[in-house]
């Protein structure tokens, strides 16, 4: 599972609430799709399978 770092964390709680409300009311197809549409990511980190024992 990748770790995604958002580019702007200001008011992110409000954005999350808006995304959830939109999906709950049928405006968006899914939380994942709405997140990809409205949130921009600064970095995406992928776990290293060789370090599973360390995780």
C-alpha positions in Angstrom: 0.0 0.0 0.0 1.6 3.3 -1.0 1.9 6.3 1.3 0.7 9.4 -0.5 1.8 12.8 0.8 -0.6 15.6 -0.1 0.8 18.8 -1.6 -1.3 21.2 0.5 -2.6 20.1 3.9 -4.3 23.4 4.7 -8.1 22.8 5.2 -7.6 19.1 4.3 -10.2 18.1 6.9 -12.8 20.2 5.1 -11.9 18.7 1.8 -12.2 15.2 3.2 -15.6 16.1 4.5 -16.7 17.4 1.2 -15.4 14.3 -0.6 -17.3 12.0 1.8 -20.5 14.1 1.5 -20.3 14.1 -2.3 -19.8 10.3 -2.5 -22.6 9.7 0.0 -25.0 11.8 -2.0 -24.1 10.0 -5.3 -22.1 13.0 -6.8 -18.9 11.0 -7.0 -18.5 7.3 -7.8 -16.1 6.4 -5.0 -13.9 8.0 -2.3 -10.8 6.9 -4.2 -12.0 8.5 -7.5 -13.0 11.7 -5.8 -9.7 11.9 -3.9 -7.7 11.4 -7.1 -9.7 14.2 -8.7 -9.6 16.8 -6.0 -6.4 16.1 -4.1 -2.9 16.6 -5.5 0.0 14.6 -4.1 3.5 15.9 -3.6 5.2 12.5 -3.1 4.2 8.8 -3.2 6.2 6.3 -1.3 6.0 2.5 -2.0 7.1 0.0 0.5 10.2 -2.0 -0.2 9.3 -5.8 -0.3 12.8 -6.6 0.9 12.1 -4.8 4.2 8.9 -6.6 5.1 10.4 -8.1 8.2 11.5 -4.6 9.4 8.0 -3.2 8.8 
